[in-house]
Amino acid sequence: MRKPVPCTLETPLVRLEPMDADHAAGLEAAARDGELWSLRITSVPAPGETAAYIAAALKGRDDGHMLPFVVRDLASGKIVGSTRYHDIVPAVERLEIGYTWYGKSWQRSHVNTSCKLLLLTHAFETLGAKLVGWRTDNYNFASQRAIERLGAKKDGVLRHHALRRDGTVRDTVMYSLAAGEWPEAKAQLQYLLAKPRID
């Protein structure tokens, strides 16, 4: 697997841009859309925490185990959220997609499907990953449904696994998609983007 390096990924609807310090104001505005930091099951930066959030993401990039992006809606030009590759392990040709959040106005829209199509295409077809994983809070049912909608398989639950922002300890639900499953998952994502949304 090739090592992920900063790059721009784009569809006609969204652009994933390598995160940098200049994105702080846009990310703060996106997080205010729904006051996402108030949800105990997310890691969205609270007001005044965005610079530290970006710094931690960029340290992960420099250390070689993360590649963070901001998500820009191309019609409005606004930053609407963030996502990243993380737990990148080239030796076993595996990485995970996570730290994903979007402003409330953009949830249940084309944005998540568009971003996952970009990230998965790049992971499997450019980087040569053999497996892409996800992890989510056991109480984040919306995230679990979204991951399953991508065609990922549930691997299991890691009990008493990670701290939440409120100090409680969560169980973590693990999912993955293997390279051999990618062609069918890609076709489904393309179908979901092309069909009229009725839900």
DRENDO-1510 file (C-alpha; in Angstrom, 1 decimal, always signed):
<recs>
REC; n; res; u; v; w
REC; 1; MET; +0.0; +0.0; +0.0 .
REC; 2; ARG; +1.2; +3.5; -0.8 .
REC; 3; LYS; +1.6; +5.9; +2.1 .
REC; 4; PRO; -1.3; +8.4; +2.1 .
REC; 5; VAL; +0.0; +11.9; +1.5 .
REC; 6; PRO; -2.0; +15.2; +1.4 .
REC; 7; CYS; -4.1; +15.5; -1.7 .
REC; 8; THR; -7.3; +17.1; -2.9 .
REC; 9; LEU; -10.2; +14.8; -3.8 .
REC; 10; GLU; -13.2; +16.2; -5.6 .
REC; 11; THR; -16.6; +15.4; -7.2 .
REC; 12; PRO; -18.9; +18.0; -8.9 .
REC; 13; LEU; -20.6; +18.5; -5.5 .
REC; 14; VAL; -17.9; +18.3; -2.8 .
REC; 15; ARG; -14.1; +18.8; -2.4 .
REC; 16; LEU; -12.0; +17.2; +0.3 .
REC; 17; GLU; -9.1; +19.5; +1.0 .
REC; 18; PRO; -6.0; +18.8; +3.1 .
REC; 19; MET; -6.7; +20.3; +6.5 .
REC; 20; ASP; -4.6; +23.2; +7.6 .
REC; 21; ALA; -4.7; +26.0; +10.2 .
REC; 22; ASP; -6.4; +28.4; +7.8 .
REC; 23; HIS; -9.5; +26.2; +8.0 .
REC; 24; ALA; -10.2; +27.1; +11.6 .
REC; 25; ALA; -12.9; +29.7; +11.0 .
REC; 26; GLY; -14.8; +27.5; +8.5 .
REC; 27; LEU; -14.7; +24.5; +10.8 .
REC; 28; GLU; -16.0; +26.5; +13.7 .
REC; 29; ALA; -18.9; +27.8; +11.6 .
REC; 30; ALA; -19.7; +24.2; +10.5 .
REC; 31; ALA; -19.6; +22.9; +14.1 .
REC; 32; ARG; -22.0; +25.7; +15.2 .
REC; 33; ASP; -24.6; +24.4; +12.7 .
REC; 34; GLY; -26.3; +22.1; +15.2 .
REC; 35; GLU; -23.9; +22.8; +18.1 .
REC; 36; LEU; -22.4; +19.4; +17.4 .
REC; 37; TRP; -19.9; +19.6; +20.3 .
REC; 38; SER; -22.8; +19.2; +22.7 .
REC; 39; LEU; -23.3; +15.6; +21.5 .
REC; 40; ARG; -21.5; +13.2; +23.9 .
REC; 41; ILE; -20.8; +10.7; +21.2 .
REC; 42; THR; -18.8; +13.0; +18.9 .
REC; 43; SER; -15.3; +14.5; +18.9 .
REC; 44; VAL; -16.4; +17.8; +17.2 .
REC; 45; PRO; -14.4; +20.8; +18.5 .
REC; 46; ALA; -16.3; +23.1; +20.9 .
REC; 47; PRO; -16.0; +26.9; +20.4 .
REC; 48; GLY; -12.4; +28.0; +21.0 .
REC; 49; GLU; -11.1; +24.4; +20.6 .
REC; 50; THR; -10.7; +24.3; +16.8 .
REC; 51; ALA; -7.1; +25.4; +16.7 .
REC; 52; ALA; -6.1; +22.6; +19.1 .
REC; 53; TYR; -8.3; +20.2; +17.1 .
REC; 54; ILE; -6.5; +21.1; +13.9 .
REC; 55; ALA; -3.0; +21.0; +15.6 .
REC; 56; ALA; -3.7; +17.4; +16.9 .
REC; 57; ALA; -4.9; +16.3; +13.4 .
REC; 58; LEU; -1.8; +17.8; +11.8 .
REC; 59; LYS; +0.5; +16.1; +14.4 .
REC; 60; GLY; -1.2; +12.8; +13.5 .
REC; 61; ARG; -0.4; +13.6; +9.8 .
REC; 62; ASP; +3.2; +14.4; +10.6 .
REC; 63; ASP; +3.5; +11.2; +12.7 .
REC; 64; GLY; +2.3; +9.2; +9.7 .
REC; 65; HIS; -0.9; +7.7; +11.1 .
REC; 66; MET; -3.5; +10.3; +10.0 .
REC; 67; LEU; -4.5; +12.2; +6.9 .
REC; 68; PRO; -7.1; +14.9; +7.8 .
REC; 69; PHE; -9.4; +16.7; +5.4 .
REC; 70; VAL; -12.0; +19.4; +5.5 .
REC; 71; VAL; -15.2; +19.0; +3.5 .
REC; 72; ARG; -16.2; +21.9; +1.2 .
REC; 73; ASP; -19.6; +22.1; -0.5 .
REC; 74; LEU; -18.8; +23.4; -3.9 .
REC; 75; ALA; -22.2; +25.1; -4.6 .
REC; 76; SER; -21.9; +27.4; -1.6 .
REC; 77; GLY; -18.1; +27.4; -1.2 .
REC; 78; LYS; -18.6; +26.6; +2.6 .
REC; 79; ILE; -16.7; +24.2; +4.7 .
REC; 80; VAL; -19.4; +21.8; +6.0 .
REC; 81; GLY; -17.4; +19.4; +8.1 .
REC; 82; SER; -14.3; +17.2; +8.4 .
REC; 83; THR; -13.1; +13.6; +7.9 .
REC; 84; ARG; -9.8; +11.8; +7.8 .
REC; 85; TYR; -7.9; +8.6; +7.3 .
REC; 86; HIS; -6.5; +7.3; +10.6 .
REC; 87; ASP; -4.8; +4.3; +12.1 .
REC; 88; ILE; -2.9; +4.0; +8.8 .
REC; 89; VAL; -0.8; +0.8; +8.9 .
REC; 90; PRO; +1.0; +0.3; +5.5 .
REC; 91; ALA; +2.6; -2.9; +6.7 .
REC; 92; VAL; -0.8; -4.7; +6.6 .
REC; 93; GLU; -2.3; -2.4; +3.9 .
REC; 94; ARG; -5.0; -1.2; +6.2 .
REC; 95; LEU; -6.4; +2.2; +7.2 .
REC; 96; GLU; -9.6; +3.6; +8.8 .
REC; 97; ILE; -11.9; +6.4; +7.9 .
REC; 98; GLY; -13.2; +8.4; +10.8 .
REC; 99; TYR; -13.4; +11.6; +12.8 .
REC; 100; THR; -16.2; +12.4; +10.4 .
REC; 101; TRP; -18.8; +15.1; +11.1 .
REC; 102; TYR; -20.9; +17.5; +9.1 .
REC; 103; GLY; -22.9; +20.5; +10.1 .
REC; 104; LYS; -26.5; +19.7; +10.8 .
REC; 105; SER; -27.8; +21.3; +7.6 .
REC; 106; TRP; -25.7; +18.8; +5.6 .
REC; 107; GLN; -26.5; +15.6; +7.5 .
REC; 108; ARG; -28.8; +13.2; +5.5 .
REC; 109; SER; -27.7; +14.9; +2.3 .
REC; 110; HIS; -25.4; +13.8; -0.6 .
REC; 111; VAL; -22.3; +14.9; +1.4 .
REC; 112; ASN; -21.5; +11.7; +3.4 .
REC; 113; THR; -22.1; +9.4; +0.4 .
REC; 114; SER; -20.0; +11.7; -1.8 .
REC; 115; CYS; -17.1; +11.9; +0.7 .
REC; 116; LYS; -17.1; +8.1; +1.3 .
REC; 117; LEU; -17.0; +7.4; -2.4 .
REC; 118; LEU; -14.0; +9.7; -2.8 .
REC; 119; LEU; -12.2; +8.3; +0.3 .
REC; 120; LEU; -12.8; +4.7; -0.6 .
REC; 121; THR; -11.9; +5.1; -4.3 .
REC; 122; HIS; -8.7; +6.7; -3.3 .
REC; 123; ALA; -7.9; +4.1; -0.6 .
REC; 124; PHE; -8.6; +1.1; -2.7 .
REC; 125; GLU; -7.7; +2.3; -6.2 .
REC; 126; THR; -4.8; +4.7; -5.7 .
REC; 127; LEU; -3.3; +3.7; -2.4 .
REC; 128; GLY; -3.9; +0.0; -2.8 .
REC; 129; ALA; -5.4; -0.7; +0.6 .
REC; 130; LYS; -6.6; -4.2; +1.2 .
REC; 131; LEU; -9.0; -3.2; +4.0 .
REC; 132; VAL; -10.7; +0.0; +5.2 .
REC; 133; GLY; -12.1; +0.1; +8.7 .
REC; 134; TRP; -14.5; +2.3; +10.7 .
REC; 135; ARG; -15.2; +2.6; +14.4 .
REC; 136; THR; -18.0; +4.3; +16.2 .
REC; 137; ASP; -19.6; +4.8; +19.6 .
REC; 138; ASN; -22.0; +2.0; +20.6 .
REC; 139; TYR; -24.7; +4.7; +21.1 .
REC; 140; ASN; -24.1; +6.5; +17.8 .
REC; 141; PHE; -26.8; +4.6; +16.0 .
REC; 142; ALA; -27.0; +7.1; +13.1 .
REC; 143; SER; -23.3; +6.6; +12.4 .
REC; 144; GLN; -23.7; +2.8; +12.5 .
REC; 145; ARG; -26.6; +3.0; +10.0 .
REC; 146; ALA; -24.5; +5.3; +7.7 .
REC; 147; ILE; -21.5; +2.9; +7.8 .
REC; 148; GLU; -23.7; -0.1; +7.1 .
REC; 149; ARG; -25.3; +1.8; +4.2 .
REC; 150; LEU; -21.8; +1.9; +2.7 .
REC; 151; GLY; -21.7; -1.9; +2.5 .
REC; 152; ALA; -19.3; -2.3; +5.4 .
REC; 153; LYS; -19.5; -5.4; +7.5 .
REC; 154; LYS; -19.7; -5.3; +11.3 .
REC; 155; ASP; -16.6; -6.9; +12.8 .
REC; 156; GLY; -17.6; -6.7; +16.4 .
REC; 157; VAL; -17.6; -4.6; +19.6 .
REC; 158; LEU; -14.6; -3.6; +21.6 .
REC; 159; ARG; -15.9; -3.2; +25.1 .
REC; 160; HIS; -14.8; -0.5; +27.5 .
REC; 161; HIS; -12.6; +0.9; +24.7 .
REC; 162; ALA; -12.3; +4.7; +24.6 .
REC; 163; LEU; -13.1; +7.8; +26.6 .
REC; 164; ARG; -16.0; +10.1; +25.5 .
REC; 165; ARG; -15.7; +13.8; +25.9 .
REC; 166; ASP; -17.8; +13.7; +29.0 .
REC; 167; GLY; -15.4; +11.3; +30.7 .
REC; 168; THR; -17.5; +8.2; +30.4 .
REC; 169; VAL; -16.0; +5.1; +28.7 .
REC; 170; ARG; -17.6; +3.8; +25.5 .
REC; 171; ASP; -17.9; +0.5; +23.8 .
REC; 172; THR; -16.6; +0.8; +20.2 .
REC; 173; VAL; -18.4; -0.8; +17.2 .
REC; 174; MET; -15.9; -1.9; +14.5 .
REC; 175; TYR; -16.7; -2.2; +10.8 .
REC; 176; SER; -14.6; -3.0; +7.7 .
REC; 177; LEU; -14.8; -3.3; +3.9 .
REC; 178; ALA; -12.3; -5.5; +2.1 .
REC; 179; ALA; -10.8; -4.8; -1.3 .
REC; 180; GLY; -12.7; -7.7; -2.8 .
REC; 181; GLU; -16.0; -6.1; -1.6 .
REC; 182; TRP; -15.2; -2.7; -3.0 .
REC; 183; PRO; -16.5; -3.1; -6.6 .
REC; 184; GLU; -20.0; -3.9; -5.4 .
REC; 185; ALA; -19.9; -1.2; -2.7 .
REC; 186; LYS; -18.7; +1.3; -5.2 .
REC; 187; ALA; -21.6; +0.5; -7.5 .
REC; 188; GLN; -24.0; +0.9; -4.6 .
REC; 189; LEU; -22.6; +4.3; -3.6 .
REC; 190; GLN; -22.8; +5.5; -7.2 .
REC; 191; TYR; -26.4; +4.3; -7.4 .
REC; 192; LEU; -27.3; +6.1; -4.1 .
REC; 193; LEU; -25.8; +9.4; -5.4 .
REC; 194; ALA; -27.7; +9.1; -8.7 .
REC; 195; LYS; -31.1; +8.1; -7.4 .
REC; 196; PRO; -33.7; +10.6; -6.0 .
REC; 197; ARG; -33.5; +10.8; -2.2 .
REC; 198; ILE; -36.9; +9.9; -0.7 .
REC; 199; ASP; -36.0; +9.3; +3.0 .
</recs>
